[in-house]
């Protein structure tokens, strides 16, 4: 894996926060998180995928799945998001290729790939 961490954002299309997420979307959230994690892990070179939720006062649900590069155990735990600002950024073409591969992996489990 190239230097840098990878972050994927998952959010509902409709405007909901976690507390008011309709039951039918709540029931799909766990399986969707599993699908995204499998897709990120399929890139290879990933030691762990961390799921985070931050709220900045806005009432919209955003979940971040942040990939820790394999072997970089110093990036463990709650400091992982900080490393996203410290490590050199990934080149745009690497980001685009990884986004395409994640979308294809997600589509392989049902749905359509949109990048």
PERA-V583088 format. One record per residue. N is the residue number from 1. SS is DSSP state (H for helix, E for strand, L for the rest). OMEGA is omega in whole degrees, -180 to 180 (* if undefined). Layout:
N,SS,OMEGA / N,SS,OMEGA
This chain:
1,L,178 / 2,L,180 / 3,L,-179 / 4,L,177 / 5,L,-178 / 6,E,176 / 7,E,178 / 8,E,180 / 9,E,176 / 10,E,179 / 11,L,176 / 12,L,178 / 13,L,178 / 14,L,-178 / 15,L,178 / 16,L,168 / 17,L,-176 / 18,H,-178 / 19,H,-178 / 20,H,177 / 21,L,-180 / 22,L,-176 / 23,H,-178 / 24,H,176 / 25,H,176 / 26,H,-179 / 27,H,-180 / 28,H,-174 / 29,H,-180 / 30,H,178 / 31,H,179 / 32,H,177 / 33,H,178 / 34,H,179 / 35,H,-180 / 36,H,179 / 37,H,178 / 38,H,-180 / 39,H,179 / 40,H,179 / 41,H,-179 / 42,L,177 / 43,L,-175 / 44,L,178 / 45,L,-180 / 46,E,179 / 47,E,-177 / 48,E,174 / 49,E,-179 / 50,E,178 / 51,E,-177 / 52,E,172 / 53,E,175 / 54,L,175 / 55,L,-179 / 56,L,-179 / 57,L,177 / 58,L,-179 / 59,L,176 / 60,L,-176 / 61,L,174 / 62,L,175 / 63,E,180 / 64,E,173 / 65,E,-174 / 66,E,-178 / 67,E,173 / 68,E,178 / 69,E,179 / 70,L,177 / 71,L,-180 / 72,L,-175 / 73,H,176 / 74,H,180 / 75,H,-177 / 76,L,170 / 77,H,-172 / 78,H,178 / 79,H,-177 / 80,H,179 / 81,H,178 / 82,H,-180 / 83,H,179 / 84,H,179 / 85,H,-175 / 86,H,-179 / 87,L,177 / 88,L,-179 / 89,L,175 / 90,L,177 / 91,L,-177 / 92,H,-179 / 93,H,176 / 94,H,176 / 95,H,-177 / 96,H,180 / 97,H,179 / 98,H,177 / 99,H,178 / 100,H,-179 / 101,H,178 / 102,H,179 / 103,H,179 / 104,H,179 / 105,H,178 / 106,H,-179 / 107,H,179 / 108,H,179 / 109,L,180 / 110,L,-179 / 111,L,-179 / 112,L,179 / 113,L,176 / 114,L,179 / 115,L,*
